[in-house]
């Protein structure tokens, strides 16, 4: 244990940092503080002083509260709990929802300023709440998760991990979840030997529970489920990836369709949907530009690719390839003939990478074949800003960006950015 770990210090919170923590200084040292709000004065416990450049701390008392502070809607995550016993997963819950979005806007702006040297202000747009059709997300930001994982402790008790820990905290409720998930979540049961309990609420069919790799009776026996977006159905594996917020898939579909510059779009080009999953965004492109669209979705998960092929069968020019994105782009670069290379220069690329971002290899691969435009769906602002800098080095300009609050009461924010070749 360091000299400061476990000590209580009074801190003035001056800003917000990526990762759901807030910025203060103590004797010249940067301190990242949880459960605070910029403008507040708090008493915090130093929980990690191992780094020379910064420390971490948890708020234990608020001396001067922000006007944006509210009682946490989830008792399991509130300041009333000891720091070790606070459930994670709702680290912005103590902040009024409208101000949460303002803080996410600051994080986006700061990420682009630091990583891409771009001054960019982006509004983070609200989605409807999951609780009722007309319940605005500004009210509580609850009731939106259609998928959640309960972790199981050594006694078989399900719960949530404590913040920044793998310690399981038993909980009595799950207010971020949609009502259908709350109704079947087995919080009062025990699961000896299990590692996790997944609760999944598809938009069609019955909700179900999957326990530690063994499917319970409430799980579909077909091995697949159907998610509906507008009037289109998407088949996916029962445990396959799908957007968590009830309205996220529809929101991203519309955002991607609007982000594509129609003047730069060629339906006969070698258009791509990279990290394409089960084809949600490839279908968004097809639905906007018609049945003659040529598009290839690339995904490393062969099960998802199989479903993508089925989901994209309305478009004769659509295909689904199982491959790592970087390997696929290397292959295209090496083997494409002159006609295919020419089609690549007219291509629109949908890019929806994991939280770590696309990275230099993938961006370099897209630049090497000189694609016309890229629509980048990002779940991490720092990764997006870092990749924006790489795109700029390769001659691509950021021409538009929107932010979306797909994860209310958490620090996570989604962005959809468009890049055009200069």
N, C-alpha and C positions, 0 to 999 in steps of 0.2 A: 504494500500500500504506500502511495506517495505521501508527501507532507501535507497536501491539501485535500486528498480524497476523504470524503465524509464530513468535511467542514461546511458550515453554513455561512454564506456571504450575501450581502445586500448588493443588488445589481440594478443598473438602469438599462432597460432594453432599448436598443437603438435601431434595430433592423430585423429583417427576416432573411434566412438563408435557405438554400435548397435542402430538402430532406426533412422538413417539418420542424426545424429548430430556429431559434431566434438569437440575435447577436447582442452581446454585452462585452464589457471589458472590466477586468479586475487587475489593478496594479500593472496596467499596460498589456496584460494578456487577453487575447480573444477568448471568450467563453460562449459556447453554443448551449442555449438554455431551452429546455422543453417546457410546454404548457404555459407559455408567456405570450405577450402581444407587444409590438413596438409601442414605445411611449410609457410603458409600465415601469414601476419600481417593485422588485420582488426580492424575497429571500429565497435563495436556491442552495441546494446541497450539491457540492462537487462530487460527481460520480466517477470521473475519469480524468486524471491529471498526468497520464503517461506521455502524452505528446508534448513536445517542446513548444510547438506553435500555437496550440489551443487546448482548452479543457472542455469538458462536457458537464452539464449540471441539470438538475431537475428542480422545477419550482415547487416549493413547499408552502409558501405564503405570499399573498399579493398585498403589498403595502399601498400602492397607488394604482388602482385598476384602470384599464382603458375603458373608454365609453363603449367600446365594441365587445367587451367581455360579457358573457352570459353564463348561466349555470349549464354545466355540461349535460346534454340530453341523455347521456349514457352514464348512469351512476357508477358503473364498473371502471370508468376511465376518468373520474372526476378528481379534483384536488383533495377531496375528503379522504381518499385512499392514500395509504403510504406509497411512496414512489415505487417500491418493488412490487406492489400489488395492483397497480393500474393496468387495465387491459389496453393493449395496443390496437391500432387499426382505426382510430378516430382522433388523431393527434391535433386536428383543428376544431374539434367539437366545442371547445370553450369560447369560440369566436363567432360572432354573428355571421351568418352565411354570406351576406353581401360583402362584408369586409374580408372574409376568406378569399373571395374572388379577387379583391383588390390586392391582397398580399401575393396571390399567385401571379397577378399581372406584374408586380414588382420583381418576383423571382424570374419570370420570363425576360423582362427588360434587362435585369442585371446579368443574366446568363449571356444574352446577346452582346451586351456591352463588353463583358470580360472575355468571352471566348471567340466572338466573331468581330469585335470592334465595330459593331453596328448599333446605332441608337434607334431602338424600335419599341414603340408602345403598342401593346396588343390587348384588346378587351377580352376578358374571359367570360364567355357566354354561359348563362344558366340553362340547364335542362329541366323539363318538368319533373316533379317529384314522382316517385313510384307509388305513393300511397293512394292517391286518387287521380282521376283524369285532369282535374282542374286545380289541384293543390300546387301552388307555386313553390319551387325549390328554395326560394328565399326564406321561407318560414322556418324550417328546421333542418333541411338537407338530409332527412332520414327516409327510410323506406324505399331504397332504390336498388339494393344489391339482389340480383337474381341467383347469385352463386356465392357460397361462402364455405370456408373450411374451418372446422373445429378441430383443434389438436387434442390428443388424448394423453393424459399423464400416466404415471406408472401404476396408479390405482384404477385406471380405466375411466376416469372422469373426463368428459369433454369440456373444452373451454377455449379461450383465446390466449395467444402468447402475450406476455407482458411486453410493454413497449421496449424495443431494442433488446429483446431477450427471447430465449426459447423455453422459458418457464411458463407452464400452463396455468392460467388464472380461470377458475370456474366462474361462470357468469349465469345470471338469471334471465337475461333478455338479450336480444340482438336487434336493436332499433334501426341499424342501417339496412337490415334485410327487408325485402318486400314482405307484405303480410302473409303470403302463401308459404314463404320460407320460415317465418317465425312460427307458423301454425304447426309445422311438422318437425322443427329442429328438436332433436332428442336430448334436451339439456338435462333432463332428470334421469337419464339412463346411464348405465355403465357399459364399457366396451373393453373388457379385459383382453390384452394382447393386441389391440388395434393401435394404429398410429394416428389415424385421422378419421373424421366424419365429414363428408361433403354433402351439402344440401344444395340441390339444383332445381330451379324453377324455369323450365322452358316456356316459351310463349305459346306453344301448343301442347296438348297432352297434360298429364298429371305431374306434379312436382314429385321428387324422389330423393332418397338418401342412399349414399354409397359409403360403406364403412371399410376402412383400412385395406382396400384392394378387393374386398369381398362384396358382391352386390347383394343388397337386401331385397326382400320381397317387393318393396315399393319401387325398385328400379325397373326400367323397361327391360324386357327380355330380348328385344330385337337387337340390342347393341348400338342403336342409333336413336337420335331424337330429331325433331324438326323445329327450327326456329323460323318465325315468320317476320319479314320486314316489308311493310306495306302489303302488297299483294303477292310477293314472291316468297317461296319457301326455300329453306336451306337445310339440307340433311348434314348431320355431323355425329361423331361418336359421342356416346353418353358422357364420356369424360374429356371430350375434345374442347379446345379453346373457343370461347365465345365472349363477346363483350359483356361486362358484368352489369353495368347500369341498364335498367329496363329500356331506356330510350337511346342508348349509345349507338346501337347498330344503325338505326334509322338516321340519327344525327350525323354519323360519319358518312353514311351513304350520300346524304344530301350535300355535306360539306365537300366531299371529294368531287362530286359532280359539278359543284359550283366553282371549285378551285381550278379545274381544267380550263385552260385557255382554248376556246373552240377554234380560234384562228390558227393555232399551232397543232391542232389535233388532226390526225390522218387515220381514218378507220382501216386503211389497208397497210399501215405501217406495222413494224414488228413491236407492237405495244406489249408492255409487261406489267404484271402485278407481282411484285417481289415480297417474299414472306407472306404469301397469299392465303394461307389457311385453307378454309373450305370455299373460298371464292367470293366472299362478300363484296369486296371492293372491285374485283373484276366484273362482277355482275352490275355494280353501280355504273361502271363505264359503259357496259353493253346496253343498259337500260337508257342511258342518256343519248348514246350515239347510234343505236339501232342494231338490228340483227346481223348486219354485215361486218361488224367490228371484228378485227383480228386481235386477239390478246392471249398471251400465255401467262398462266399463273404458276409461280415457282415456290415450292414449299418442301422443307426437308422431312416432314412427317408424312410417311407414305399413306397412313390411314386418312389424314386430312386431304391429301392429294386425290385419293380415290373418291372421296365425297365431293371434292371440287369438280372433278370431271363430270359427275352426275349433275351437280348444281348448275353447271355452265352449259348444259346440253342444248339450251335454247339458241346458242350462237354457234353457227357452223364453223366460224373461224377461231373459236375458243379452244384452248387445250390446257391440260394440267400436267406439270412435270415435277417429279420427286427429285430434288437436288438441293444441296447447299447453295445459297445465292451466290457466294463468292466463286464457287467452283463452276456454277452455270455461266457466270459472266466471263470467266477465264476461257471456258470452252467456246463461247460465242466469239470472243476476240480472236481465238486461234483458228477456228474452223469456218467461220462465215465467209461465203463468197462475196463477190462485189455487189450482187443484187441484194443479198441479205444485209450487207453492211449499209447499203443505201436506204433500205427500209428501216434500219436501226436509227439512222440520222433523223428520220421523221417520227420517231417513236415517242409516245407518252408513257412514262413509267410511274406506276403507283408503288410507293415504297413505305412499308409498314413494319419496320424492324423491331426487335425486342428492345427492352429498356436501355441496353448498352449502346443503342444506335446502330447506324449502318456501318460507320467506320471508314477508314481510308481505303481499304482494299475494294470495297463495294463502290464507293464514290469514284475512285479511280477507274474502276471497270466501266461504269456508266459514262464517264467522261471520255474514255478511250474509244468508245463506239459513237460518241457525239450525239447522244439522244437529245431530242428537241426540248422536252420539258419533263420535270419530275414533280409529282405531288407526294409530299412526304408527310405521313401520319406519325406523330411522335408522342410518346408517353413520358419522355424525360426531357426537360428544357435544356439541361446542360449538354446532353448528347446531341440534341438538335442543333444547338448553337455551335458546338464543335464541328459537326458535319457541315453546317452552313459555311464556316470558314474554309473547309476543304473544297466545297463546291465553288466558292468564290475564287480560290486559287486556280481552279480548272476552267474558269470563264463562265460560270453560271451565276446569274443574279437572282436574289430573293425578290420576287415580284408580288407576293401576297402572303399573309398569315392570319389565321384566326385561332383563338383559344377557346376551349370548352371545358366546363366543370363536370367532367364525367365521374368524379370521385369526391362528392361533397363530404365535408368533415374530415377529409384527409388532406395531405399536402400535395397529392398528385394532381397533375393538370395535363390535358391532352392538347396538342396543337396540330394544325394542318397548314403546311407551308408549300408554296409553289416556287419552283426554280425554272428559269428560262435560260437557254444557251444564248450568250451574247453574240 
